[in-house]
Amino acid sequence: MTLDLSSGLNFALTLTGSRAVMDPTGAALGQSGLLILTQGGAGGHQLSWSGAWRFAGGAPILSPAAGAIDTVSFFVVSTAPLVILAATTFDFRT
């Protein structure tokens, strides 16, 4: 999955399988946005992240329950090389 940050900064995705998040295209210094990730079907789906995405403590393990909603907020701190700082909030259902 490749996000195009020149076409928007906020994205919603229902996970129906595990996927990889690649380096986004169209990134500009100082951009920030939000990913809303909902577990579909039986849940248990995960995302792997390209090296541009940096999370404190490492890449997140998403809430596994079907219908769980996690968010990833992000900020582009460099475009050469591409560095995106990201933070996760888990399971908005509860």
Biopython code that builds the backbone (N, CA, C, O; Angstrom):
import numpy as np
from Bio.PDB.StructureBuilder import StructureBuilder

atoms = [
    (1, "MET", "N", (0.855, -1.162, 0.000)),
    (1, "MET", "CA", (0.000, 0.000, 0.000)),
    (1, "MET", "C", (0.907, 1.233, 0.000)),
    (1, "MET", "O", (1.807, 1.350, 0.832)),
    (2, "THR", "N", (0.664, 2.139, -0.930)),
    (2, "THR", "CA", (1.442, 3.374, -1.027)),
    (2, "THR", "C", (0.492, 4.557, -0.927)),
    (2, "THR", "O", (-0.387, 4.719, -1.774)),
    (3, "LEU", "N", (0.658, 5.378, 0.092)),
    (3, "LEU", "CA", (-0.167, 6.571, 0.265)),
    (3, "LEU", "C", (0.370, 7.689, -0.613)),
    (3, "LEU", "O", (1.584, 7.868, -0.716)),
    (4, "ASP", "N", (-0.518, 8.438, -1.241)),
    (4, "ASP", "CA", (-0.133, 9.604, -2.035)),
    (4, "ASP", "C", (-0.457, 10.847, -1.210)),
    (4, "ASP", "O", (-1.608, 11.278, -1.152)),
    (5, "LEU", "N", (0.563, 11.419, -0.575)),
    (5, "LEU", "CA", (0.348, 12.559, 0.313)),
    (5, "LEU", "C", (0.078, 13.852, -0.448)),
    (5, "LEU", "O", (-0.270, 14.862, 0.163)),
    (6, "SER", "N", (0.231, 13.838, -1.771)),
    (6, "SER", "CA", (-0.130, 15.028, -2.543)),
    (6, "SER", "C", (-1.632, 15.073, -2.815)),
    (6, "SER", "O", (-2.155, 16.110, -3.224)),
    (7, "SER", "N", (-2.329, 13.956, -2.591)),
    (7, "SER", "CA", (-3.774, 13.932, -2.838)),
    (7, "SER", "C", (-4.596, 13.980, -1.550)),
    (7, "SER", "O", (-5.821, 14.092, -1.607)),
    (8, "GLY", "N", (-3.945, 13.897, -0.400)),
    (8, "GLY", "CA", (-4.649, 13.954, 0.879)),
    (8, "GLY", "C", (-3.724, 13.566, 2.004)),
    (8, "GLY", "O", (-2.666, 12.977, 1.780)),
    (9, "LEU", "N", (-4.128, 13.899, 3.222)),
    (9, "LEU", "CA", (-3.281, 13.619, 4.384)),
    (9, "LEU", "C", (-3.963, 12.720, 5.400)),
    (9, "LEU", "O", (-3.319, 12.244, 6.335)),
    (10, "ASN", "N", (-5.241, 12.485, 5.233)),
    (10, "ASN", "CA", (-5.995, 11.629, 6.151)),
    (10, "ASN", "C", (-6.576, 10.477, 5.349)),
    (10, "ASN", "O", (-7.168, 10.672, 4.288)),
    (11, "PHE", "N", (-6.393, 9.265, 5.878)),
    (11, "PHE", "CA", (-6.786, 8.069, 5.161)),
    (11, "PHE", "C", (-7.506, 7.118, 6.107)),
    (11, "PHE", "O", (-7.144, 7.014, 7.279)),
    (12, "ALA", "N", (-8.522, 6.426, 5.604)),
    (12, "ALA", "CA", (-9.219, 5.384, 6.350)),
    (12, "ALA", "C", (-9.085, 4.082, 5.581)),
    (12, "ALA", "O", (-9.259, 4.050, 4.363)),
    (13, "LEU", "N", (-8.776, 3.009, 6.295)),
    (13, "LEU", "CA", (-8.555, 1.721, 5.659)),
    (13, "LEU", "C", (-9.167, 0.629, 6.526)),
    (13, "LEU", "O", (-8.937, 0.585, 7.734)),
    (14, "THR", "N", (-9.943, -0.249, 5.907)),
    (14, "THR", "CA", (-10.423, -1.444, 6.587)),
    (14, "THR", "C", (-9.505, -2.585, 6.189)),
    (14, "THR", "O", (-9.341, -2.884, 5.006)),
    (15, "LEU", "N", (-8.913, -3.212, 7.181)),
    (15, "LEU", "CA", (-7.958, -4.281, 6.926)),
    (15, "LEU", "C", (-8.693, -5.597, 6.713)),
    (15, "LEU", "O", (-9.413, -6.065, 7.596)),
    (16, "THR", "N", (-8.509, -6.191, 5.539)),
    (16, "THR", "CA", (-9.086, -7.495, 5.233)),
    (16, "THR", "C", (-7.990, -8.544, 5.081)),
    (16, "THR", "O", (-8.256, -9.704, 4.769)),
    (17, "GLY", "N", (-6.779, -8.119, 5.302)),
    (17, "GLY", "CA", (-5.604, -8.988, 5.251)),
    (17, "GLY", "C", (-4.408, -8.183, 5.711)),
    (17, "GLY", "O", (-4.472, -6.956, 5.784)),
    (18, "SER", "N", (-3.337, -8.853, 6.017)),
    (18, "SER", "CA", (-2.111, -8.148, 6.406)),
    (18, "SER", "C", (-1.510, -7.513, 5.163)),
    (18, "SER", "O", (-1.564, -8.085, 4.075)),
    (19, "ARG", "N", (-0.934, -6.316, 5.333)),
    (19, "ARG", "CA", (-0.403, -5.554, 4.196)),
    (19, "ARG", "C", (0.892, -4.867, 4.593)),
    (19, "ARG", "O", (1.243, -4.803, 5.771)),
    (20, "ALA", "N", (1.595, -4.355, 3.592)),
    (20, "ALA", "CA", (2.810, -3.572, 3.803)),
    (20, "ALA", "C", (2.514, -2.120, 3.457)),
    (20, "ALA", "O", (1.874, -1.838, 2.444)),
    (21, "VAL", "N", (2.977, -1.198, 4.297)),
    (21, "VAL", "CA", (2.864, 0.237, 4.029)),
    (21, "VAL", "C", (4.218, 0.687, 3.498)),
    (21, "VAL", "O", (5.217, 0.649, 4.215)),
    (22, "MET", "N", (4.246, 1.110, 2.252)),
    (22, "MET", "CA", (5.477, 1.501, 1.588)),
    (22, "MET", "C", (5.755, 2.992, 1.831)),
    (22, "MET", "O", (4.948, 3.681, 2.457)),
    (23, "ASP", "N", (6.898, 3.488, 1.333)),
    (23, "ASP", "CA", (7.174, 4.922, 1.406)),
    (23, "ASP", "C", (6.070, 5.660, 0.651)),
    (23, "ASP", "O", (5.753, 5.288, -0.478)),
    (24, "PRO", "N", (5.483, 6.690, 1.245)),
    (24, "PRO", "CA", (4.448, 7.437, 0.527)),
    (24, "PRO", "C", (5.048, 8.259, -0.606)),
    (24, "PRO", "O", (6.232, 8.593, -0.590)),
    (25, "THR", "N", (4.224, 8.573, -1.577)),
    (25, "THR", "CA", (4.632, 9.480, -2.645)),
    (25, "THR", "C", (4.097, 10.870, -2.306)),
    (25, "THR", "O", (3.180, 11.009, -1.497)),
    (26, "GLY", "N", (4.675, 11.895, -2.931)),
    (26, "GLY", "CA", (4.185, 13.255, -2.776)),
    (26, "GLY", "C", (4.384, 13.858, -1.395)),
    (26, "GLY", "O", (3.695, 14.815, -1.042)),
    (27, "ALA", "N", (5.307, 13.324, -0.609)),
    (27, "ALA", "CA", (5.541, 13.841, 0.743)),
    (27, "ALA", "C", (6.258, 15.186, 0.687)),
    (27, "ALA", "O", (7.173, 15.378, -0.114)),
    (28, "ALA", "N", (5.838, 16.108, 1.540)),
    (28, "ALA", "CA", (6.477, 17.422, 1.663)),
    (28, "ALA", "C", (6.832, 17.664, 3.127)),
    (28, "ALA", "O", (6.105, 17.257, 4.033)),
    (29, "LEU", "N", (7.943, 18.320, 3.336)),
    (29, "LEU", "CA", (8.407, 18.640, 4.681)),
    (29, "LEU", "C", (7.307, 19.339, 5.471)),
    (29, "LEU", "O", (6.705, 20.295, 4.982)),
    (30, "GLY", "N", (7.040, 18.869, 6.690)),
    (30, "GLY", "CA", (6.069, 19.500, 7.573)),
    (30, "GLY", "C", (4.647, 18.977, 7.446)),
    (30, "GLY", "O", (3.782, 19.360, 8.234)),
    (31, "GLN", "N", (4.387, 18.117, 6.482)),
    (31, "GLN", "CA", (3.037, 17.561, 6.370)),
    (31, "GLN", "C", (2.729, 16.681, 7.569)),
    (31, "GLN", "O", (3.619, 16.044, 8.132)),
    (32, "SER", "N", (1.465, 16.652, 7.953)),
    (32, "SER", "CA", (1.027, 15.738, 9.000)),
    (32, "SER", "C", (-0.342, 15.216, 8.625)),
    (32, "SER", "O", (-1.080, 15.845, 7.867)),
    (33, "GLY", "N", (-0.666, 14.061, 9.165)),
    (33, "GLY", "CA", (-1.955, 13.469, 8.845)),
    (33, "GLY", "C", (-2.290, 12.328, 9.779)),
    (33, "GLY", "O", (-1.644, 12.124, 10.807)),
    (34, "LEU", "N", (-3.329, 11.582, 9.391)),
    (34, "LEU", "CA", (-3.866, 10.525, 10.244)),
    (34, "LEU", "C", (-4.298, 9.342, 9.390)),
    (34, "LEU", "O", (-4.922, 9.513, 8.343)),
    (35, "LEU", "N", (-3.965, 8.156, 9.843)),
    (35, "LEU", "CA", (-4.474, 6.917, 9.265)),
    (35, "LEU", "C", (-5.458, 6.326, 10.261)),
    (35, "LEU", "O", (-5.133, 6.182, 11.439)),
    (36, "ILE", "N", (-6.646, 5.986, 9.808)),
    (36, "ILE", "CA", (-7.628, 5.308, 10.647)),
    (36, "ILE", "C", (-7.706, 3.881, 10.127)),
    (36, "ILE", "O", (-8.071, 3.651, 8.974)),
    (37, "LEU", "N", (-7.366, 2.935, 10.973)),
    (37, "LEU", "CA", (-7.254, 1.532, 10.582)),
    (37, "LEU", "C", (-8.296, 0.713, 11.328)),
    (37, "LEU", "O", (-8.276, 0.654, 12.557)),
    (38, "THR", "N", (-9.202, 0.085, 10.598)),
    (38, "THR", "CA", (-10.266, -0.724, 11.190)),
    (38, "THR", "C", (-10.043, -2.186, 10.835)),
    (38, "THR", "O", (-9.827, -2.525, 9.671)),
    (39, "GLN", "N", (-10.096, -3.045, 11.839)),
    (39, "GLN", "CA", (-9.976, -4.483, 11.597)),
    (39, "GLN", "C", (-11.289, -4.991, 11.010)),
    (39, "GLN", "O", (-12.341, -4.868, 11.637)),
    (40, "GLY", "N", (-11.229, -5.556, 9.817)),
    (40, "GLY", "CA", (-12.414, -6.130, 9.191)),
    (40, "GLY", "C", (-12.467, -7.626, 9.405)),
    (40, "GLY", "O", (-11.537, -8.213, 9.959)),
    (41, "GLY", "N", (-13.546, -8.244, 8.970)),
    (41, "GLY", "CA", (-13.687, -9.700, 9.022)),
    (41, "GLY", "C", (-13.461, -10.254, 10.408)),
    (41, "GLY", "O", (-14.066, -9.800, 11.379)),
    (42, "ALA", "N", (-12.594, -11.229, 10.495)),
    (42, "ALA", "CA", (-12.289, -11.869, 11.773)),
    (42, "ALA", "C", (-11.219, -11.124, 12.552)),
    (42, "ALA", "O", (-10.905, -11.510, 13.677)),
    (43, "GLY", "N", (-10.649, -10.063, 11.983)),
    (43, "GLY", "CA", (-9.589, -9.319, 12.663)),
    (43, "GLY", "C", (-8.256, -10.041, 12.567)),
    (43, "GLY", "O", (-8.087, -10.979, 11.788)),
    (44, "GLY", "N", (-7.315, -9.579, 13.383)),
    (44, "GLY", "CA", (-6.005, -10.199, 13.439)),
    (44, "GLY", "C", (-5.035, -9.771, 12.347)),
    (44, "GLY", "O", (-3.943, -10.330, 12.246)),
    (45, "HIS", "N", (-5.406, -8.794, 11.529)),
    (45, "HIS", "CA", (-4.546, -8.356, 10.432)),
    (45, "HIS", "C", (-3.517, -7.347, 10.947)),
    (45, "HIS", "O", (-3.785, -6.575, 11.867)),
    (46, "GLN", "N", (-2.338, -7.374, 10.332)),
    (46, "GLN", "CA", (-1.258, -6.491, 10.746)),
    (46, "GLN", "C", (-0.699, -5.736, 9.547)),
    (46, "GLN", "O", (-0.917, -6.115, 8.397)),
    (47, "LEU", "N", (0.026, -4.662, 9.840)),
    (47, "LEU", "CA", (0.726, -3.887, 8.821)),
    (47, "LEU", "C", (2.217, -3.970, 9.087)),
    (47, "LEU", "O", (2.650, -3.932, 10.239)),
    (48, "SER", "N", (3.003, -4.085, 8.028)),
    (48, "SER", "CA", (4.443, -3.891, 8.134)),
    (48, "SER", "C", (4.729, -2.538, 7.499)),
    (48, "SER", "O", (3.983, -2.087, 6.629)),
    (49, "TRP", "N", (5.801, -1.895, 7.928)),
    (49, "TRP", "CA", (6.068, -0.505, 7.555)),
    (49, "TRP", "C", (7.438, -0.387, 6.903)),
    (49, "TRP", "O", (8.398, -1.015, 7.349)),
    (50, "SER", "N", (7.531, 0.427, 5.835)),
    (50, "SER", "CA", (8.835, 0.689, 5.220)),
    (50, "SER", "C", (9.725, 1.424, 6.223)),
    (50, "SER", "O", (9.247, 1.919, 7.245)),
    (51, "GLY", "N", (11.006, 1.488, 5.924)),
    (51, "GLY", "CA", (11.966, 2.122, 6.826)),
    (51, "GLY", "C", (11.777, 3.615, 7.027)),
    (51, "GLY", "O", (12.338, 4.179, 7.966)),
    (52, "ALA", "N", (10.995, 4.277, 6.165)),
    (52, "ALA", "CA", (10.763, 5.715, 6.325)),
    (52, "ALA", "C", (9.896, 6.010, 7.541)),
    (52, "ALA", "O", (9.988, 7.086, 8.131)),
    (53, "TRP", "N", (9.046, 5.042, 7.916)),
    (53, "TRP", "CA", (8.128, 5.228, 9.047)),
    (53, "TRP", "C", (8.863, 4.889, 10.337)),
    (53, "TRP", "O", (9.373, 3.780, 10.491)),
    (54, "ARG", "N", (8.918, 5.846, 11.265)),
    (54, "ARG", "CA", (9.633, 5.645, 12.531)),
    (54, "ARG", "C", (8.655, 5.752, 13.693)),
    (54, "ARG", "O", (7.973, 6.765, 13.853)),
    (55, "PHE", "N", (8.593, 4.708, 14.496)),
    (55, "PHE", "CA", (7.723, 4.652, 15.665)),
    (55, "PHE", "C", (8.583, 4.534, 16.917)),
    (55, "PHE", "O", (9.545, 3.766, 16.930)),
    (56, "ALA", "N", (8.254, 5.281, 17.967)),
    (56, "ALA", "CA", (8.951, 5.114, 19.245)),
    (56, "ALA", "C", (8.683, 3.688, 19.726)),
    (56, "ALA", "O", (7.528, 3.271, 19.822)),
    (57, "GLY", "N", (9.734, 2.949, 20.025)),
    (57, "GLY", "CA", (9.562, 1.586, 20.503)),
    (57, "GLY", "C", (9.341, 0.564, 19.398)),
    (57, "GLY", "O", (9.088, -0.605, 19.691)),
    (58, "GLY", "N", (9.428, 0.970, 18.144)),
    (58, "GLY", "CA", (9.265, 0.038, 17.038)),
    (58, "GLY", "C", (7.867, 0.059, 16.446)),
    (58, "GLY", "O", (6.963, 0.700, 16.983)),
    (59, "ALA", "N", (7.699, -0.637, 15.348)),
    (59, "ALA", "CA", (6.425, -0.671, 14.636)),
    (59, "ALA", "C", (5.322, -1.225, 15.541)),
    (59, "ALA", "O", (5.561, -2.145, 16.323)),
    (60, "PRO", "N", (4.134, -0.673, 15.434)),
    (60, "PRO", "CA", (3.045, -1.103, 16.324)),
    (60, "PRO", "C", (2.478, -2.464, 15.940)),
    (60, "PRO", "O", (2.526, -2.872, 14.779)),
    (61, "ILE", "N", (1.945, -3.152, 16.934)),
    (61, "ILE", "CA", (1.131, -4.342, 16.717)),
    (61, "ILE", "C", (-0.307, -3.884, 16.898)),
    (61, "ILE", "O", (-0.709, -3.492, 17.993)),
    (62, "LEU", "N", (-1.072, -3.934, 15.830)),
    (62, "LEU", "CA", (-2.434, -3.398, 15.848)),
    (62, "LEU", "C", (-3.363, -4.228, 16.721)),
    (62, "LEU", "O", (-3.135, -5.418, 16.935)),
    (63, "SER", "N", (-4.407, -3.588, 17.219)),
    (63, "SER", "CA", (-5.426, -4.287, 17.998)),
    (63, "SER", "C", (-6.032, -5.376, 17.125)),
    (63, "SER", "O", (-6.462, -5.085, 16.009)),
    (64, "PRO", "N", (-6.082, -6.626, 17.595)),
    (64, "PRO", "CA", (-6.469, -7.728, 16.722)),
    (64, "PRO", "C", (-7.971, -7.996, 16.591)),
    (64, "PRO", "O", (-8.381, -8.683, 15.655)),
    (65, "ALA", "N", (-8.787, -7.484, 17.483)),
    (65, "ALA", "CA", (-10.214, -7.834, 17.475)),
    (65, "ALA", "C", (-10.920, -7.302, 16.234)),
    (65, "ALA", "O", (-10.629, -6.200, 15.770)),
    (66, "ALA", "N", (-11.843, -8.085, 15.703)),
    (66, "ALA", "CA", (-12.660, -7.630, 14.578)),
    (66, "ALA", "C", (-13.367, -6.342, 14.979)),
    (66, "ALA", "O", (-13.941, -6.261, 16.065)),
    (67, "GLY", "N", (-13.329, -5.340, 14.114)),
    (67, "GLY", "CA", (-13.957, -4.051, 14.399)),
    (67, "GLY", "C", (-13.107, -3.084, 15.190)),
    (67, "GLY", "O", (-13.498, -1.930, 15.365)),
    (68, "ALA", "N", (-11.942, -3.521, 15.679)),
    (68, "ALA", "CA", (-11.065, -2.616, 16.427)),
    (68, "ALA", "C", (-10.613, -1.481, 15.513)),
    (68, "ALA", "O", (-10.365, -1.688, 14.325)),
    (69, "ILE", "N", (-10.509, -0.283, 16.080)),
    (69, "ILE", "CA", (-10.076, 0.893, 15.330)),
    (69, "ILE", "C", (-8.832, 1.456, 15.990)),
    (69, "ILE", "O", (-8.868, 1.878, 17.146)),
    (70, "ASP", "N", (-7.723, 1.462, 15.246)),
    (70, "ASP", "CA", (-6.470, 2.069, 15.694)),
    (70, "ASP", "C", (-6.189, 3.271, 14.805)),
    (70, "ASP", "O", (-6.643, 3.320, 13.662)),
    (71, "THR", "N", (-5.446, 4.234, 15.321)),
    (71, "THR", "CA", (-5.039, 5.374, 14.506)),
    (71, "THR", "C", (-3.519, 5.504, 14.531)),
    (71, "THR", "O", (-2.854, 5.157, 15.507)),
    (72, "VAL", "N", (-3.000, 6.014, 13.424)),
    (72, "VAL", "CA", (-1.583, 6.340, 13.323)),
    (72, "VAL", "C", (-1.500, 7.794, 12.884)),
    (72, "VAL", "O", (-1.910, 8.134, 11.774)),
    (73, "SER", "N", (-0.973, 8.650, 13.748)),
    (73, "SER", "CA", (-0.737, 10.037, 13.359)),
    (73, "SER", "C", (0.709, 10.137, 12.888)),
    (73, "SER", "O", (1.586, 9.441, 13.399)),
    (74, "PHE", "N", (0.951, 11.013, 11.905)),
    (74, "PHE", "CA", (2.293, 11.079, 11.340)),
    (74, "PHE", "C", (2.677, 12.514, 11.004)),
    (74, "PHE", "O", (1.830, 13.389, 10.824)),
    (75, "PHE", "N", (4.015, 12.721, 10.925)),
    (75, "PHE", "CA", (4.597, 14.022, 10.613)),
    (75, "PHE", "C", (5.842, 13.788, 9.767)),
    (75, "PHE", "O", (6.722, 13.022, 10.159)),
    (76, "VAL", "N", (5.923, 14.437, 8.614)),
    (76, "VAL", "CA", (7.084, 14.304, 7.722)),
    (76, "VAL", "C", (8.179, 15.250, 8.212)),
    (76, "VAL", "O", (8.017, 16.469, 8.154)),
    (77, "VAL", "N", (9.290, 14.695, 8.694)),
    (77, "VAL", "CA", (10.384, 15.522, 9.221)),
    (77, "VAL", "C", (11.528, 15.685, 8.235)),
    (77, "VAL", "O", (12.383, 16.552, 8.415)),
    (78, "SER", "N", (11.553, 14.856, 7.187)),
    (78, "SER", "CA", (12.601, 14.960, 6.169)),
    (78, "SER", "C", (12.104, 14.299, 4.890)),
    (78, "SER", "O", (11.388, 13.298, 4.929)),
    (79, "THR", "N", (12.499, 14.878, 3.749)),
    (79, "THR", "CA", (12.140, 14.253, 2.475)),
    (79, "THR", "C", (13.346, 13.653, 1.764)),
    (79, "THR", "O", (13.178, 12.894, 0.810)),
    (80, "ALA", "N", (14.551, 13.973, 2.204)),
    (80, "ALA", "CA", (15.758, 13.413, 1.589)),
    (80, "ALA", "C", (16.804, 13.160, 2.669)),
    (80, "ALA", "O", (17.599, 14.056, 2.954)),
    (81, "PRO", "N", (16.837, 11.995, 3.272)),
    (81, "PRO", "CA", (15.976, 10.856, 3.021)),
    (81, "PRO", "C", (14.597, 11.051, 3.649)),
    (81, "PRO", "O", (14.420, 11.874, 4.547)),
    (82, "LEU", "N", (13.631, 10.285, 3.166)),
    (82, "LEU", "CA", (12.273, 10.377, 3.689)),
    (82, "LEU", "C", (12.222, 9.812, 5.102)),
    (82, "LEU", "O", (12.574, 8.655, 5.331)),
    (83, "VAL", "N", (11.777, 10.646, 6.059)),
    (83, "VAL", "CA", (11.611, 10.229, 7.450)),
    (83, "VAL", "C", (10.250, 10.721, 7.920)),
    (83, "VAL", "O", (9.938, 11.908, 7.827)),
    (84, "ILE", "N", (9.449, 9.795, 8.424)),
    (84, "ILE", "CA", (8.116, 10.113, 8.908)),
    (84, "ILE", "C", (8.019, 9.634, 10.349)),
    (84, "ILE", "O", (8.128, 8.436, 10.614)),
    (85, "LEU", "N", (7.816, 10.556, 11.280)),
    (85, "LEU", "CA", (7.615, 10.180, 12.674)),
    (85, "LEU", "C", (6.146, 9.833, 12.863)),
    (85, "LEU", "O", (5.272, 10.554, 12.381)),
    (86, "ALA", "N", (5.867, 8.737, 13.559)),
    (86, "ALA", "CA", (4.492, 8.275, 13.681)),
    (86, "ALA", "C", (4.212, 7.798, 15.101)),
    (86, "ALA", "O", (5.103, 7.300, 15.789)),
    (87, "ALA", "N", (2.961, 7.958, 15.530)),
    (87, "ALA", "CA", (2.513, 7.503, 16.842)),
    (87, "ALA", "C", (1.159, 6.824, 16.681)),
    (87, "ALA", "O", (0.355, 7.210, 15.833)),
    (88, "THR", "N", (0.921, 5.818, 17.497)),
    (88, "THR", "CA", (-0.294, 5.010, 17.371)),
    (88, "THR", "C", (-1.163, 5.149, 18.612)),
    (88, "THR", "O", (-0.658, 5.200, 19.734)),
    (89, "THR", "N", (-2.474, 5.210, 18.402)),
    (89, "THR", "CA", (-3.461, 5.111, 19.461)),
    (89, "THR", "C", (-4.269, 3.851, 19.186)),
    (89, "THR", "O", (-4.725, 3.637, 18.063)),
    (90, "PHE", "N", (-4.445, 3.022, 20.198)),
    (90, "PHE", "CA", (-5.046, 1.712, 19.985)),
    (90, "PHE", "C", (-6.490, 1.625, 20.441)),
    (90, "PHE", "O", (-6.876, 2.221, 21.447)),
    (91, "ASP", "N", (-7.271, 0.886, 19.699)),
    (91, "ASP", "CA", (-8.624, 0.410, 19.955)),
    (91, "ASP", "C", (-9.582, 1.455, 20.519)),
    (91, "ASP", "O", (-9.823, 1.529, 21.724)),
    (92, "PHE", "N", (-10.112, 2.249, 19.613)),
    (92, "PHE", "CA", (-11.094, 3.267, 19.974)),
    (92, "PHE", "C", (-12.456, 2.698, 20.324)),
    (92, "PHE", "O", (-13.345, 3.452, 20.721)),
    (93, "ARG", "N", (-12.653, 1.371, 20.188)),
    (93, "ARG", "CA", (-13.951, 0.780, 20.495)),
    (93, "ARG", "C", (-14.247, 0.827, 21.985)),
    (93, "ARG", "O", (-15.411, 0.882, 22.379)),
    (94, "THR", "N", (-13.209, 0.806, 22.823)),
    (94, "THR", "CA", (-13.448, 0.700, 24.260)),
    (94, "THR", "C", (-13.458, 2.052, 24.930)),
    (94, "THR", "O", (-13.646, 2.138, 26.143)),
]
sb = StructureBuilder()
sb.init_structure("model")
sb.init_model(0)
sb.init_chain("A")
sb.init_seg("    ")
for serial, (resi, resn, name, xyz) in enumerate(atoms, 1):
    if name == "N":
        sb.init_residue(resn, " ", resi, " ")
    sb.init_atom(name, np.array(xyz, "f"), 0.0, 1.0, " ", f" {name:<3s}", serial, name[0])
structure = sb.get_structure()
